[in-house]
Amino acid sequence: MKESNSIVNNYRSSGKPQAQALPVEPAKITHNLLFLQKFFRHGTRIASVWPSSRFMARASISHADFSSARCIVELGAGTGPITSEIVKRLDARTQFLALERDPDFVQVLHNRFSASANMRILQADVGHLDSILSDQGIAPHGVDCFVSGLGTASLPESVRNAMFGAVKKYLRPDGFFSNITEVPLYYLNFYKSIFEHVSFQFVALNMPPGGVYHCRGIR
């Protein structure tokens, strides 16, 4: 899969709050089958065999305050289940970046969210997260929340370290990092080694069942 930080879709905010910005195109079964195909081809480089359910997606952003957040970053957007839930709640004054490495997934995101006014879809690798956020004009401690759909614990160590280095640099002191998982509680100690405060939210209605790590206070 190609690594790039090129902007695939770049829209500017109107400056006025919007009640709801619905995706242009809803999720399709072809998106799910593409996800499954990628999993069989790339294994653990794809975090799951199937996109997150709406229940998992909603759980992943359950700690977000959309009325006050001014910058939200999604890591590993895939085919957009979490992206969709963010866009539906997004205030027009909030900058939203959705990062995805796989070019086929990026095209799906481009098709689904092309009418969303204040988001940017970036084809990028999280190993370059620091330079990506800098290029987007985001100041240190300027991100309210990072929402990750990645298999973070299984990323190559160099990529994982670079990603969390950027998270530490850009996350607000009162901001949070959430990460979905399909192995409930297995990586709890992993996240506790990185963050001071970690809670786990179980989500049964997902294929397979899993949950979300909600993390604050990066060490």
Secondary structure, 3 states (H helix, E strand, C coil): CCCCCCEEEECCCCCCCCCCCCCCCCCCHHHHHHHHHHHHHHHHHCCCCCCCCHHHHHHHCCCCCCCCCCEEEEECCCCCHHHHHHHHHCCCCCEEEEEECCHHHHHHHHHHCCCCCCEEEEECCHHHHHHHHHHCCCCCCCEEEEEECCCHHHCCHHHHHHHHHHHHHHEEEEEEEEEEECCCCCCHHHHHCCEEEEEEEEECCCCCCEEEEEEEEEC
